[in-house]
Amino acid sequence: MKIHKGDEVQVLSGKHRGKTGEVIRAIPEQRKVVVSGVNISKRHQRPTRARYEIGKDGTKTRVCAKCGGKL
């Protein structure tokens, strides 16, 4: 394989086609390379926790458990 760690490469296929980046790791047995900034997935955010408060007039409202703001 002629591509090594540190080389600047351009992605030729897939959803990141056309992006360029530096090779972080080369895996010659699988003929693959890991390119920085390509195929990065974001970790999911935990949904806002809510609790219910009952007002003086008896109405029930959803309230953020962390900040106390209305949802």
mmCIF file as gemmi writes it, N, C-alpha and C atoms, coordinates in Angstrom:
data_model
loop_
_atom_site.group_PDB
_atom_site.id
_atom_site.type_symbol
_atom_site.label_atom_id
_atom_site.label_alt_id
_atom_site.label_comp_id
_atom_site.label_asym_id
_atom_site.label_entity_id
_atom_site.label_seq_id
_atom_site.pdbx_PDB_ins_code
_atom_site.Cartn_x
_atom_site.Cartn_y
_atom_site.Cartn_z
_atom_site.occupancy
_atom_site.B_iso_or_equiv
_atom_site.pdbx_formal_charge
_atom_site.auth_seq_id
_atom_site.auth_asym_id
_atom_site.pdbx_PDB_model_num
ATOM 1 N N . MET Axp A 1 ? 0.847 -1.176 0 1 0 ? 1 A 1
ATOM 2 C CA . MET Axp A 1 ? 0 0 0 1 0 ? 1 A 1
ATOM 3 C C . MET Axp A 1 ? 0.892 1.239 0 1 0 ? 1 A 1
ATOM 4 N N . LYS Axp A 2 ? 0.548 2.206 -0.819 1 0 ? 2 A 1
ATOM 5 C CA . LYS Axp A 2 ? 1.416 3.377 -0.994 1 0 ? 2 A 1
ATOM 6 C C . LYS Axp A 2 ? 1.029 4.562 -0.119 1 0 ? 2 A 1
ATOM 7 N N . ILE Axp A 3 ? -0.062 4.425 0.633 1 0 ? 3 A 1
ATOM 8 C CA . ILE Axp A 3 ? -0.505 5.51 1.497 1 0 ? 3 A 1
ATOM 9 C C . ILE Axp A 3 ? -0.027 5.23 2.917 1 0 ? 3 A 1
ATOM 10 N N . HIS Axp A 4 ? 0.55 6.238 3.557 1 0 ? 4 A 1
ATOM 11 C CA . HIS Axp A 4 ? 1.102 6.072 4.892 1 0 ? 4 A 1
ATOM 12 C C . HIS Axp A 4 ? 0.529 7.116 5.846 1 0 ? 4 A 1
ATOM 13 N N . LYS Axp A 5 ? 0.756 6.901 7.138 1 0 ? 5 A 1
ATOM 14 C CA . LYS Axp A 5 ? 0.327 7.825 8.172 1 0 ? 5 A 1
ATOM 15 C C . LYS Axp A 5 ? 0.943 9.2 7.924 1 0 ? 5 A 1
ATOM 16 N N . GLY Axp A 6 ? 0.11 10.249 8.024 1 0 ? 6 A 1
ATOM 17 C CA . GLY Axp A 6 ? 0.598 11.606 7.816 1 0 ? 6 A 1
ATOM 18 C C . GLY Axp A 6 ? 0.355 12.14 6.415 1 0 ? 6 A 1
ATOM 19 N N . ASP Axp A 7 ? 0.014 11.268 5.473 1 0 ? 7 A 1
ATOM 20 C CA . ASP Axp A 7 ? -0.263 11.709 4.097 1 0 ? 7 A 1
ATOM 21 C C . ASP Axp A 7 ? -1.583 12.475 4.039 1 0 ? 7 A 1
ATOM 22 N N . GLU Axp A 8 ? -1.665 13.428 3.133 1 0 ? 8 A 1
ATOM 23 C CA . GLU Axp A 8 ? -2.902 14.175 2.887 1 0 ? 8 A 1
ATOM 24 C C . GLU Axp A 8 ? -3.636 13.445 1.764 1 0 ? 8 A 1
ATOM 25 N N . VAL Axp A 9 ? -4.881 13.035 2.022 1 0 ? 9 A 1
ATOM 26 C CA . VAL Axp A 9 ? -5.633 12.264 1.033 1 0 ? 9 A 1
ATOM 27 C C . VAL Axp A 9 ? -7 12.885 0.801 1 0 ? 9 A 1
ATOM 28 N N . GLN Axp A 10 ? -7.611 12.51 -0.317 1 0 ? 10 A 1
ATOM 29 C CA . GLN Axp A 10 ? -8.961 12.944 -0.656 1 0 ? 10 A 1
ATOM 30 C C . GLN Axp A 10 ? -9.845 11.706 -0.718 1 0 ? 10 A 1
ATOM 31 N N . VAL Axp A 11 ? -11.039 11.794 -0.115 1 0 ? 11 A 1
ATOM 32 C CA . VAL Axp A 11 ? -11.973 10.67 -0.103 1 0 ? 11 A 1
ATOM 33 C C . VAL Axp A 11 ? -12.624 10.573 -1.476 1 0 ? 11 A 1
ATOM 34 N N . LEU Axp A 12 ? -12.637 9.365 -2.032 1 0 ? 12 A 1
ATOM 35 C CA . LEU Axp A 12 ? -13.139 9.165 -3.39 1 0 ? 12 A 1
ATOM 36 C C . LEU Axp A 12 ? -14.561 8.624 -3.444 1 0 ? 12 A 1
ATOM 37 N N . SER Axp A 13 ? -15.051 8.03 -2.365 1 0 ? 13 A 1
ATOM 38 C CA . SER Axp A 13 ? -16.393 7.459 -2.412 1 0 ? 13 A 1
ATOM 39 C C . SER Axp A 13 ? -17.071 7.601 -1.057 1 0 ? 13 A 1
ATOM 40 N N . GLY Axp A 14 ? -18.38 7.38 -1.045 1 0 ? 14 A 1
ATOM 41 C CA . GLY Axp A 14 ? -19.15 7.462 0.188 1 0 ? 14 A 1
ATOM 42 C C . GLY Axp A 14 ? -19.728 8.845 0.411 1 0 ? 14 A 1
ATOM 43 N N . LYS Axp A 15 ? -20.367 9.033 1.551 1 0 ? 15 A 1
ATOM 44 C CA . LYS Axp A 15 ? -21.046 10.305 1.806 1 0 ? 15 A 1
ATOM 45 C C . LYS Axp A 15 ? -20.078 11.451 2.049 1 0 ? 15 A 1
ATOM 46 N N . HIS Axp A 16 ? -18.798 11.155 2.319 1 0 ? 16 A 1
ATOM 47 C CA . HIS Axp A 16 ? -17.788 12.194 2.536 1 0 ? 16 A 1
ATOM 48 C C . HIS Axp A 16 ? -16.906 12.393 1.303 1 0 ? 16 A 1
ATOM 49 N N . ARG Axp A 17 ? -17.384 11.977 0.142 1 0 ? 17 A 1
ATOM 50 C CA . ARG Axp A 17 ? -16.637 12.099 -1.11 1 0 ? 17 A 1
ATOM 51 C C . ARG Axp A 17 ? -16.229 13.547 -1.346 1 0 ? 17 A 1
ATOM 52 N N . GLY Axp A 18 ? -14.958 13.756 -1.653 1 0 ? 18 A 1
ATOM 53 C CA . GLY Axp A 18 ? -14.455 15.091 -1.934 1 0 ? 18 A 1
ATOM 54 C C . GLY Axp A 18 ? -13.747 15.742 -0.762 1 0 ? 18 A 1
ATOM 55 N N . LYS Axp A 19 ? -13.981 15.26 0.45 1 0 ? 19 A 1
ATOM 56 C CA . LYS Axp A 19 ? -13.305 15.837 1.621 1 0 ? 19 A 1
ATOM 57 C C . LYS Axp A 19 ? -11.843 15.418 1.631 1 0 ? 19 A 1
ATOM 58 N N . THR Axp A 20 ? -11.009 16.29 2.173 1 0 ? 20 A 1
ATOM 59 C CA . THR Axp A 20 ? -9.597 15.947 2.313 1 0 ? 20 A 1
ATOM 60 C C . THR Axp A 20 ? -9.237 15.935 3.792 1 0 ? 20 A 1
ATOM 61 N N . GLY Axp A 21 ? -8.22 15.146 4.113 1 0 ? 21 A 1
ATOM 62 C CA . GLY Axp A 21 ? -7.778 15.064 5.498 1 0 ? 21 A 1
ATOM 63 C C . GLY Axp A 21 ? -6.488 14.281 5.603 1 0 ? 21 A 1
ATOM 64 N N . GLU Axp A 22 ? -5.927 14.289 6.789 1 0 ? 22 A 1
ATOM 65 C CA . GLU Axp A 22 ? -4.657 13.601 7.036 1 0 ? 22 A 1
ATOM 66 C C . GLU Axp A 22 ? -4.921 12.175 7.491 1 0 ? 22 A 1
ATOM 67 N N . VAL Axp A 23 ? -4.106 11.243 7.02 1 0 ? 23 A 1
ATOM 68 C CA . VAL Axp A 23 ? -4.235 9.849 7.423 1 0 ? 23 A 1
ATOM 69 C C . VAL Axp A 23 ? -3.73 9.718 8.855 1 0 ? 23 A 1
ATOM 70 N N . ILE Axp A 24 ? -4.604 9.23 9.734 1 0 ? 24 A 1
ATOM 71 C CA . ILE Axp A 24 ? -4.257 9.026 11.137 1 0 ? 24 A 1
ATOM 72 C C . ILE Axp A 24 ? -3.661 7.636 11.326 1 0 ? 24 A 1
ATOM 73 N N . ARG Axp A 25 ? -4.208 6.678 10.59 1 0 ? 25 A 1
ATOM 74 C CA . ARG Axp A 25 ? -3.808 5.288 10.755 1 0 ? 25 A 1
ATOM 75 C C . ARG Axp A 25 ? -4.004 4.538 9.447 1 0 ? 25 A 1
ATOM 76 N N . ALA Axp A 26 ? -3.082 3.685 9.096 1 0 ? 26 A 1
ATOM 77 C CA . ALA Axp A 26 ? -3.19 2.857 7.896 1 0 ? 26 A 1
ATOM 78 C C . ALA Axp A 26 ? -3.328 1.402 8.313 1 0 ? 26 A 1
ATOM 79 N N . ILE Axp A 27 ? -4.251 0.685 7.668 1 0 ? 27 A 1
ATOM 80 C CA . ILE Axp A 27 ? -4.47 -0.735 7.959 1 0 ? 27 A 1
ATOM 81 C C . ILE Axp A 27 ? -4.251 -1.506 6.652 1 0 ? 27 A 1
ATOM 82 N N . PRO Axp A 28 ? -2.997 -1.849 6.346 1 0 ? 28 A 1
ATOM 83 C CA . PRO Axp A 28 ? -2.687 -2.469 5.048 1 0 ? 28 A 1
ATOM 84 C C . PRO Axp A 28 ? -3.36 -3.821 4.826 1 0 ? 28 A 1
ATOM 85 N N . GLU Axp A 29 ? -3.58 -4.609 5.905 1 0 ? 29 A 1
ATOM 86 C CA . GLU Axp A 29 ? -4.209 -5.926 5.73 1 0 ? 29 A 1
ATOM 87 C C . GLU Axp A 29 ? -5.608 -5.796 5.138 1 0 ? 29 A 1
ATOM 88 N N . GLN Axp A 30 ? -6.313 -4.742 5.524 1 0 ? 30 A 1
ATOM 89 C CA . GLN Axp A 30 ? -7.677 -4.509 5.042 1 0 ? 30 A 1
ATOM 90 C C . GLN Axp A 30 ? -7.719 -3.49 3.91 1 0 ? 30 A 1
ATOM 91 N N . ARG Axp A 31 ? -6.559 -2.978 3.544 1 0 ? 31 A 1
ATOM 92 C CA . ARG Axp A 31 ? -6.435 -1.929 2.527 1 0 ? 31 A 1
ATOM 93 C C . ARG Axp A 31 ? -7.312 -0.728 2.874 1 0 ? 31 A 1
ATOM 94 N N . LYS Axp A 32 ? -7.25 -0.288 4.145 1 0 ? 32 A 1
ATOM 95 C CA . LYS Axp A 32 ? -8.045 0.84 4.621 1 0 ? 32 A 1
ATOM 96 C C . LYS Axp A 32 ? -7.152 1.833 5.335 1 0 ? 32 A 1
ATOM 97 N N . VAL Axp A 33 ? -7.627 3.084 5.37 1 0 ? 33 A 1
ATOM 98 C CA . VAL Axp A 33 ? -6.955 4.121 6.146 1 0 ? 33 A 1
ATOM 99 C C . VAL Axp A 33 ? -7.999 4.875 6.952 1 0 ? 33 A 1
ATOM 100 N N . VAL Axp A 34 ? -7.588 5.428 8.071 1 0 ? 34 A 1
ATOM 101 C CA . VAL Axp A 34 ? -8.455 6.265 8.893 1 0 ? 34 A 1
ATOM 102 C C . VAL Axp A 34 ? -8.036 7.7 8.648 1 0 ? 34 A 1
ATOM 103 N N . VAL Axp A 35 ? -8.996 8.528 8.218 1 0 ? 35 A 1
ATOM 104 C CA . VAL Axp A 35 ? -8.715 9.91 7.836 1 0 ? 35 A 1
ATOM 105 C C . VAL Axp A 35 ? -9.356 10.845 8.858 1 0 ? 35 A 1
ATOM 106 N N . SER Axp A 36 ? -8.608 11.858 9.3 1 0 ? 36 A 1
ATOM 107 C CA . SER Axp A 36 ? -9.127 12.788 10.304 1 0 ? 36 A 1
ATOM 108 C C . SER Axp A 36 ? -10.255 13.634 9.719 1 0 ? 36 A 1
ATOM 109 N N . GLY Axp A 37 ? -11.306 13.819 10.506 1 0 ? 37 A 1
ATOM 110 C CA . GLY Axp A 37 ? -12.432 14.652 10.107 1 0 ? 37 A 1
ATOM 111 C C . GLY Axp A 37 ? -13.423 14.002 9.179 1 0 ? 37 A 1
ATOM 112 N N . VAL Axp A 38 ? -13.268 12.701 8.916 1 0 ? 38 A 1
ATOM 113 C CA . VAL Axp A 38 ? -14.172 12.007 7.998 1 0 ? 38 A 1
ATOM 114 C C . VAL Axp A 38 ? -14.895 10.898 8.749 1 0 ? 38 A 1
ATOM 115 N N . ASN Axp A 39 ? -16.191 10.76 8.472 1 0 ? 39 A 1
ATOM 116 C CA . ASN Axp A 39 ? -17.029 9.718 9.071 1 0 ? 39 A 1
ATOM 117 C C . ASN Axp A 39 ? -17.074 9.832 10.591 1 0 ? 39 A 1
ATOM 118 N N . ILE Axp A 40 ? -17.133 11.064 11.093 1 0 ? 40 A 1
ATOM 119 C CA . ILE Axp A 40 ? -17.231 11.309 12.524 1 0 ? 40 A 1
ATOM 120 C C . ILE Axp A 40 ? -18.704 11.278 12.907 1 0 ? 40 A 1
ATOM 121 N N . SER Axp A 41 ? -19.049 10.5 13.935 1 0 ? 41 A 1
ATOM 122 C CA . SER Axp A 41 ? -20.434 10.461 14.385 1 0 ? 41 A 1
ATOM 123 C C . SER Axp A 41 ? -20.538 11.191 15.71 1 0 ? 41 A 1
ATOM 124 N N . LYS Axp A 42 ? -21.642 11.881 15.903 1 0 ? 42 A 1
ATOM 125 C CA . LYS Axp A 42 ? -21.857 12.632 17.132 1 0 ? 42 A 1
ATOM 126 C C . LYS Axp A 42 ? -22.575 11.746 18.135 1 0 ? 42 A 1
ATOM 127 N N . ARG Axp A 43 ? -22.235 11.918 19.397 1 0 ? 43 A 1
ATOM 128 C CA . ARG Axp A 43 ? -22.871 11.157 20.455 1 0 ? 43 A 1
ATOM 129 C C . ARG Axp A 43 ? -24.231 11.785 20.733 1 0 ? 43 A 1
ATOM 130 N N . HIS Axp A 44 ? -25.221 10.939 20.998 1 0 ? 44 A 1
ATOM 131 C CA . HIS Axp A 44 ? -26.566 11.472 21.227 1 0 ? 44 A 1
ATOM 132 C C . HIS Axp A 44 ? -26.622 12.255 22.535 1 0 ? 44 A 1
ATOM 133 N N . GLN Axp A 45 ? -27.505 13.228 22.57 1 0 ? 45 A 1
ATOM 134 C CA . GLN Axp A 45 ? -27.704 14.036 23.764 1 0 ? 45 A 1
ATOM 135 C C . GLN Axp A 45 ? -28.84 13.416 24.587 1 0 ? 45 A 1
ATOM 136 N N . ARG Axp A 46 ? -28.673 13.409 25.883 1 0 ? 46 A 1
ATOM 137 C CA . ARG Axp A 46 ? -29.716 12.893 26.758 1 0 ? 46 A 1
ATOM 138 C C . ARG Axp A 46 ? -30.902 13.853 26.725 1 0 ? 46 A 1
ATOM 139 N N . PRO Axp A 47 ? -32.127 13.327 26.61 1 0 ? 47 A 1
ATOM 140 C CA . PRO Axp A 47 ? -33.284 14.21 26.573 1 0 ? 47 A 1
ATOM 141 C C . PRO Axp A 47 ? -33.454 14.951 27.906 1 0 ? 47 A 1
ATOM 142 N N . THR Axp A 48 ? -34.052 16.124 27.814 1 0 ? 48 A 1
ATOM 143 C CA . THR Axp A 48 ? -34.272 16.945 29.021 1 0 ? 48 A 1
ATOM 144 C C . THR Axp A 48 ? -35.18 16.201 30.004 1 0 ? 48 A 1
ATOM 145 N N . ARG Axp A 49 ? -34.76 16.127 31.257 1 0 ? 49 A 1
ATOM 146 C CA . ARG Axp A 49 ? -35.587 15.502 32.294 1 0 ? 49 A 1
ATOM 147 C C . ARG Axp A 49 ? -36.641 16.498 32.754 1 0 ? 49 A 1
ATOM 148 N N . ALA Axp A 50 ? -37.849 16.012 32.95 1 0 ? 50 A 1
ATOM 149 C CA . ALA Axp A 50 ? -38.945 16.896 33.332 1 0 ? 50 A 1
ATOM 150 C C . ALA Axp A 50 ? -39.628 16.361 34.584 1 0 ? 50 A 1
ATOM 151 N N . ARG Axp A 51 ? -40.17 17.275 35.346 1 0 ? 51 A 1
ATOM 152 C CA . ARG Axp A 51 ? -41.014 16.896 36.472 1 0 ? 51 A 1
ATOM 153 C C . ARG Axp A 51 ? -42.273 17.763 36.399 1 0 ? 51 A 1
ATOM 154 N N . TYR Axp A 52 ? -43.259 17.407 37.168 1 0 ? 52 A 1
ATOM 155 C CA . TYR Axp A 52 ? -44.518 18.15 37.147 1 0 ? 52 A 1
ATOM 156 C C . TYR Axp A 52 ? -44.684 18.917 38.443 1 0 ? 52 A 1
ATOM 157 N N . GLU Axp A 53 ? -45.167 20.141 38.323 1 0 ? 53 A 1
ATOM 158 C CA . GLU Axp A 53 ? -45.487 20.945 39.494 1 0 ? 53 A 1
ATOM 159 C C . GLU Axp A 53 ? -46.962 21.297 39.422 1 0 ? 53 A 1
ATOM 160 N N . ILE Axp A 54 ? -47.581 21.275 40.575 1 0 ? 54 A 1
ATOM 161 C CA . ILE Axp A 54 ? -49.001 21.618 40.642 1 0 ? 54 A 1
ATOM 162 C C . ILE Axp A 54 ? -49.116 23.025 41.216 1 0 ? 54 A 1
ATOM 163 N N . GLY Axp A 55 ? -49.751 23.91 40.439 1 0 ? 55 A 1
ATOM 164 C CA . GLY Axp A 55 ? -49.909 25.307 40.85 1 0 ? 55 A 1
ATOM 165 C C . GLY Axp A 55 ? -50.968 25.464 41.929 1 0 ? 55 A 1
ATOM 166 N N . LYS Axp A 56 ? -51.074 26.676 42.449 1 0 ? 56 A 1
ATOM 167 C CA . LYS Axp A 56 ? -52.052 26.98 43.506 1 0 ? 56 A 1
ATOM 168 C C . LYS Axp A 56 ? -53.485 26.807 43.022 1 0 ? 56 A 1
ATOM 169 N N . ASP Axp A 57 ? -53.685 27.035 41.706 1 0 ? 57 A 1
ATOM 170 C CA . ASP Axp A 57 ? -55.03 26.878 41.157 1 0 ? 57 A 1
ATOM 171 C C . ASP Axp A 57 ? -55.309 25.439 40.719 1 0 ? 57 A 1
ATOM 172 N N . GLY Axp A 58 ? -54.353 24.521 40.969 1 0 ? 58 A 1
ATOM 173 C CA . GLY Axp A 58 ? -54.562 23.102 40.671 1 0 ? 58 A 1
ATOM 174 C C . GLY Axp A 58 ? -54.09 22.659 39.296 1 0 ? 58 A 1
ATOM 175 N N . THR Axp A 59 ? -53.502 23.568 38.523 1 0 ? 59 A 1
ATOM 176 C CA . THR Axp A 59 ? -53.025 23.194 37.199 1 0 ? 59 A 1
ATOM 177 C C . THR Axp A 59 ? -51.675 22.478 37.315 1 0 ? 59 A 1
ATOM 178 N N . LYS Axp A 60 ? -51.506 21.501 36.463 1 0 ? 60 A 1
ATOM 179 C CA . LYS Axp A 60 ? -50.26 20.724 36.452 1 0 ? 60 A 1
ATOM 180 C C . LYS Axp A 60 ? -49.419 21.198 35.26 1 0 ? 60 A 1
ATOM 181 N N . THR Axp A 61 ? -48.16 21.606 35.509 1 0 ? 61 A 1
ATOM 182 C CA . THR Axp A 61 ? -47.285 22.068 34.43 1 0 ? 61 A 1
ATOM 183 C C . THR Axp A 61 ? -45.977 21.29 34.444 1 0 ? 61 A 1
ATOM 184 N N . ARG Axp A 62 ? -45.417 21.084 33.248 1 0 ? 62 A 1
ATOM 185 C CA . ARG Axp A 62 ? -44.122 20.41 33.121 1 0 ? 62 A 1
ATOM 186 C C . ARG Axp A 62 ? -43.016 21.424 33.387 1 0 ? 62 A 1
ATOM 187 N N . VAL Axp A 63 ? -42.017 21.017 34.18 1 0 ? 63 A 1
ATOM 188 C CA . VAL Axp A 63 ? -40.925 21.893 34.565 1 0 ? 63 A 1
ATOM 189 C C . VAL Axp A 63 ? -39.613 21.14 34.382 1 0 ? 63 A 1
ATOM 190 N N . CYS Axp A 64 ? -38.599 21.829 33.9 1 0 ? 64 A 1
ATOM 191 C CA . CYS Axp A 64 ? -37.278 21.224 33.729 1 0 ? 64 A 1
ATOM 192 C C . CYS Axp A 64 ? -36.697 20.894 35.102 1 0 ? 64 A 1
ATOM 193 N N . ALA Axp A 65 ? -36.229 19.659 35.271 1 0 ? 65 A 1
ATOM 194 C CA . ALA Axp A 65 ? -35.699 19.228 36.576 1 0 ? 65 A 1
ATOM 195 C C . ALA Axp A 65 ? -34.378 19.907 36.894 1 0 ? 65 A 1
ATOM 196 N N . LYS Axp A 66 ? -33.645 20.335 35.883 1 0 ? 66 A 1
ATOM 197 C CA . LYS Axp A 66 ? -32.33 20.928 36.099 1 0 ? 66 A 1
ATOM 198 C C . LYS Axp A 66 ? -32.415 22.42 36.427 1 0 ? 66 A 1
ATOM 199 N N . CYS Axp A 67 ? -33.121 23.179 35.573 1 0 ? 67 A 1
ATOM 200 C CA . CYS Axp A 67 ? -33.115 24.635 35.733 1 0 ? 67 A 1
ATOM 201 C C . CYS Axp A 67 ? -34.422 25.192 36.303 1 0 ? 67 A 1
ATOM 202 N N . GLY Axp A 68 ? -35.502 24.403 36.277 1 0 ? 68 A 1
ATOM 203 C CA . GLY Axp A 68 ? -36.769 24.877 36.808 1 0 ? 68 A 1
ATOM 204 C C . GLY Axp A 68 ? -37.605 25.648 35.815 1 0 ? 68 A 1
ATOM 205 N N . GLY Axp A 69 ? -37.12 25.781 34.582 1 0 ? 69 A 1
ATOM 206 C CA . GLY Axp A 69 ? -37.865 26.515 33.556 1 0 ? 69 A 1
ATOM 207 C C . GLY Axp A 69 ? -39.017 25.697 32.994 1 0 ? 69 A 1
ATOM 208 N N . LYS Axp A 70 ? -40.004 26.384 32.448 1 0 ? 70 A 1
ATOM 209 C CA . LYS Axp A 70 ? -41.155 25.69 31.855 1 0 ? 70 A 1
ATOM 210 C C . LYS Axp A 70 ? -40.768 25.018 30.553 1 0 ? 70 A 1
ATOM 211 N N . LEU Axp A 71 ? -41.38 23.867 30.304 1 0 ? 71 A 1
ATOM 212 C CA . LEU Axp A 71 ? -41.117 23.134 29.055 1 0 ? 71 A 1
ATOM 213 C C . LEU Axp A 71 ? -42.304 23.231 28.13 1 0 ? 71 A 1
